[in-house]
Amino acid sequence: MQITAVDNENNLFKVESVFPDDFVQEILATDWLNLPWGPSPGQESWPRRQIDQTAIPWIGRWYKYLEQHWHQISQQTGIPIDEYIPASGTTFWLDEPGFICKIHTDGMMPGSMQIVWQGTGTTFYWYKDPKSVRYQMPDTANTGYIMLHANNQTYQKLLWHGMLTPVPKNTFRLTSYTWLTPK
């Protein structure tokens, strides 16, 4: 797992090569369109599926791998984080054709790691303005971002982000979203 700050703000990081290549191939070979799913809480009107993790054949390997490598996030960001919680710590989203995500912040959420498996990466902005691009995450499988606020900060800067290019017809966007909580 390689984690690199995208600038000197120390709250947004590019994360690459999160999982080993053999596991990445297994993830990409999964029949995502035929797994059971439900709406994502709070996003019920979005063309987004929240995959039922109990149906993912390799989910135990996912949990074990993240538990074993979780300390790297703290080491490479310099921000101590709480332990990974299997079964509730990660969500898999399958975004359907036409899906977009308007520029927004996640409010006071302390942190997250979103990894792209298929489709467009997230774009970060300095402001709620599509012309103020801070960083465009690559569209590469097993790559994404970590946004993280140190727990000892008296305030946290808003991390504006979105995905303004619609998912094309006859395809989908697949990401994993993992919650991070600084100690």
C-alpha positions as CSV (number, residue, x, y, z in Angstrom):
1,M,0.0,0.0,0.0
2,Q,1.5,3.3,-1.1
3,I,0.0,6.5,0.5
4,T,1.1,9.9,-0.7
5,A,-0.2,13.4,0.3
6,V,-1.5,15.2,-2.7
7,D,-0.3,18.6,-1.4
8,N,0.9,20.2,1.9
9,E,-2.6,20.3,3.5
10,N,-2.1,16.8,5.1
11,N,-5.7,15.9,4.8
12,L,-6.0,14.3,1.4
13,F,-3.9,11.4,0.2
14,K,-3.6,9.3,-2.9
15,V,-3.6,5.6,-2.1
16,E,-2.2,3.0,-4.6
17,S,-1.6,-0.7,-4.8
18,V,-3.8,-1.2,-1.7
19,F,-4.2,-5.0,-2.4
20,P,-1.9,-7.5,-4.0
21,D,-2.3,-8.2,-7.7
22,D,-3.8,-11.7,-7.3
23,F,-6.5,-10.4,-5.0
24,V,-7.2,-7.4,-7.3
25,Q,-7.8,-9.9,-10.1
26,E,-10.3,-11.8,-7.9
27,I,-12.1,-8.6,-7.0
28,L,-12.3,-7.6,-10.7
29,A,-13.5,-11.0,-11.8
30,T,-16.5,-10.9,-9.4
31,D,-19.9,-10.9,-11.0
32,W,-20.9,-7.6,-9.4
33,L,-24.1,-7.1,-11.5
34,N,-25.6,-10.3,-10.2
35,L,-24.8,-9.9,-6.5
36,P,-27.7,-9.0,-4.1
37,W,-27.9,-5.4,-3.2
38,G,-30.1,-2.7,-1.7
39,P,-30.2,1.1,-1.7
40,S,-27.5,3.0,0.1
41,P,-28.9,4.6,3.2
42,G,-29.3,8.4,2.7
43,Q,-28.8,7.9,-1.1
44,E,-32.0,6.0,-1.9
45,S,-32.8,8.1,-4.9
46,W,-29.4,7.7,-6.5
47,P,-28.7,5.2,-9.2
48,R,-26.4,3.4,-6.8
49,R,-26.4,-0.2,-5.4
50,Q,-25.0,-1.0,-2.0
51,I,-23.8,-4.6,-2.5
52,D,-24.7,-7.1,0.2
53,Q,-21.3,-8.0,1.6
54,T,-22.4,-11.5,2.8
55,A,-22.7,-12.5,-0.9
56,I,-19.1,-11.5,-1.8
57,P,-17.2,-14.8,-1.9
58,W,-13.8,-13.3,-0.9
59,I,-15.0,-10.8,1.8
60,G,-13.3,-12.7,4.6
61,R,-10.0,-12.2,2.8
62,W,-10.8,-8.5,2.5
63,Y,-11.4,-8.1,6.2
64,K,-8.3,-10.0,7.1
65,Y,-6.0,-8.1,4.7
66,L,-7.2,-4.7,5.9
67,E,-6.9,-5.7,9.6
68,Q,-3.3,-6.9,8.9
69,H,-2.3,-3.7,7.0
70,W,-4.4,-1.1,8.8
71,H,-1.4,0.3,10.7
72,Q,0.2,1.4,7.4
73,I,-2.4,4.1,7.1
74,S,-1.4,5.7,10.4
75,Q,2.3,5.2,9.6
76,Q,2.1,6.7,6.1
77,T,-0.3,9.6,6.9
78,G,1.2,10.4,10.3
79,I,-2.3,10.4,11.7
80,P,-3.2,7.7,14.3
81,I,-6.5,5.9,13.5
82,D,-8.7,3.5,15.4
83,E,-8.8,-0.2,14.5
84,Y,-10.6,-1.5,11.4
85,I,-14.0,-3.0,12.1
86,P,-14.8,-5.9,9.8
87,A,-18.3,-6.2,8.4
88,S,-19.2,-2.6,9.1
89,G,-16.0,-0.8,8.1
90,T,-16.4,-1.0,4.3
91,T,-19.2,-0.6,1.8
92,F,-19.1,-1.6,-1.9
93,W,-21.0,0.7,-4.2
94,L,-22.0,-0.1,-7.8
95,D,-23.0,3.1,-9.5
96,E,-25.3,2.6,-12.5
97,P,-25.3,4.4,-15.9
98,G,-26.1,8.1,-15.5
99,F,-24.8,8.3,-11.9
100,I,-23.1,11.5,-10.9
101,C,-22.2,12.8,-7.5
102,K,-22.5,16.6,-7.2
103,I,-19.7,18.6,-5.4
104,H,-20.2,18.2,-1.7
105,T,-18.4,17.7,1.6
106,D,-18.9,14.9,4.0
107,G,-19.4,17.4,6.8
108,M,-17.6,16.5,10.0
109,M,-17.0,12.9,9.1
110,P,-13.5,12.2,10.4
111,G,-12.1,10.2,7.5
112,S,-12.6,7.6,4.7
113,M,-10.8,5.6,2.1
114,Q,-12.5,5.2,-1.3
115,I,-10.9,2.8,-3.8
116,V,-11.9,2.7,-7.5
117,W,-12.3,-0.8,-9.0
118,Q,-13.9,0.2,-12.2
119,G,-14.9,3.6,-13.6
120,T,-14.1,7.3,-12.8
121,G,-12.1,8.4,-9.8
122,T,-13.3,11.2,-7.5
123,T,-12.3,14.8,-8.1
124,F,-11.4,17.1,-5.2
125,Y,-11.9,20.9,-5.3
126,W,-10.7,23.8,-3.2
127,Y,-14.2,25.2,-3.2
128,K,-17.7,24.3,-4.3
129,D,-16.7,25.3,-7.8
130,P,-15.9,22.8,-10.6
131,K,-13.2,25.2,-11.9
132,S,-11.2,25.0,-8.6
133,V,-9.8,21.4,-9.1
134,R,-7.5,20.5,-6.3
135,Y,-6.8,16.9,-7.3
136,Q,-8.3,14.3,-9.8
137,M,-7.9,10.8,-8.6
138,P,-6.9,8.3,-11.3
139,D,-9.3,5.9,-12.9
140,T,-7.1,3.0,-12.1
141,A,-8.3,-0.1,-10.3
142,N,-6.9,-0.5,-6.8
143,T,-6.2,3.2,-6.5
144,G,-8.1,5.9,-4.7
145,Y,-8.0,8.4,-1.9
146,I,-7.8,8.8,1.8
147,M,-9.3,11.9,3.4
148,L,-8.4,12.2,7.0
149,H,-8.5,14.8,9.7
150,A,-6.3,14.6,12.7
151,N,-8.4,14.2,15.9
152,N,-6.5,17.0,17.7
153,Q,-7.5,19.7,15.2
154,T,-9.6,22.6,16.5
155,Y,-11.3,22.8,13.1
156,Q,-11.2,20.8,9.9
157,K,-11.1,22.1,6.4
158,L,-13.9,21.2,4.2
159,L,-12.9,18.6,1.6
160,W,-15.1,19.4,-1.5
161,H,-15.4,16.5,-3.9
162,G,-17.6,14.9,-6.5
163,M,-17.9,13.0,-9.7
164,L,-19.5,15.2,-12.3
165,T,-19.0,12.9,-15.4
166,P,-22.0,10.5,-15.6
167,V,-21.3,6.8,-15.7
168,P,-21.6,5.8,-19.4
169,K,-24.4,3.6,-20.7
170,N,-23.8,-0.1,-20.7
171,T,-21.2,0.1,-17.9
172,F,-20.9,0.8,-14.2
173,R,-18.6,2.4,-11.6
174,L,-17.5,0.2,-8.7
175,T,-15.8,1.5,-5.6
176,S,-15.2,0.4,-2.0
177,Y,-15.7,3.0,0.7
178,T,-14.0,2.4,4.1
179,W,-14.6,4.6,7.2
180,L,-11.5,5.9,9.1
181,T,-11.6,7.4,12.5
182,P,-8.6,9.2,14.0
183,K,-7.7,8.4,17.6
